[in-house]
Amino acid sequence: MEQPHATSLLNGKNVLITGGSKGIGKAIADAFAAKGANVFIVARKESDLQKAAKELFNTFSSVVVHYAVADLSVKENVDILATLLQQKQFEVDILVNNAGSYVPGNVTDEPEGNLENMIATNLYSAYYLTRALLSDLIKNKGHVFNICSIASLKAYPGGGSYSVSKYAMKGFSDNLRQELLSQYVKVTGVYPGAVLTHSWGDYDNSDNRIMLAADVA
């Protein structure tokens, strides 16, 4: 059973991680819990959340672990989550906006509705939740991490609406950083390339061409 480092500056801090049940989000939750932070993970699928929360608690038994099922692309669900956080007295110090989805395509021929879906999942979820938690973040001089993508920086064939949404996420991060500077709230954009998650299926990564989720964490 792994215990957090006694001198960690994160001991007792409260971290909320969206898309936190697997992949990059789960690896980030592990990394924060290992440093003594309490974690609250949010995702759409309850079974994945239950499994992740159980693993976190069993490995880092000295930290508090919460989870909630929510589709954060819907503003009403963000409001419900914010109320739940208040009920559990989980005052957020660090917010990790990691929830997102990837559907390959091109602007010229991708399915109708792809842009709306990508923007809702990859941008609106972060925008709504950050706004909902601003009072906590400002009070605690907190830190917002937005998990963007290399697709936020450079267009490529097949990126389509996914890349458009990630460019928007970078714009959100840049603007938020400037707006919160005087409030001593830090805003960090993270721009990983390809990361080996479940979406890669049985891809052979024996040559370590693709990063692991733990690398990003």
C-alpha angles and dihedrals in degrees: 000000000000119000127199120257109269095226098046115134087219095063108131095001116138116233126188116199123187118207083023102147099083146352117022093351094055091046089052090050090052091050094051094044090051087060093051100262122143111237135211113189125196129192141140101254119068097199091056091047093050091051093047094046091050091051092049093049094046092049100038104029095165094065129075115249124194132168138188135190111231142145098219094190084080111074094211089060090052089054090051091050092050089053091049091052090054091049091052091044089234102156107192120234097167128028121196112193099199103138112119147124137220127216114171119226147112128262088236099056112009119125119282110265096028093115093050092050094047094047093047095049102034101036114015093052091058094041095050096044096045091052091048092053100041095108091056093044094049093044092051097038085238138182131244119202116194113195101217124161143235081259085071089066108035131030119227137178109275094025095102116147092353090064091044090054092048092050086054090050089055090051090050091050094048094049094044091051092055094045095050097041093097090049092056092241112143121220120195127185115206118205112190125173122218112341124193105242134143090282089073091062113197095346112161106238096169090126090055092234092145125056121245123236089246089060090061092044 
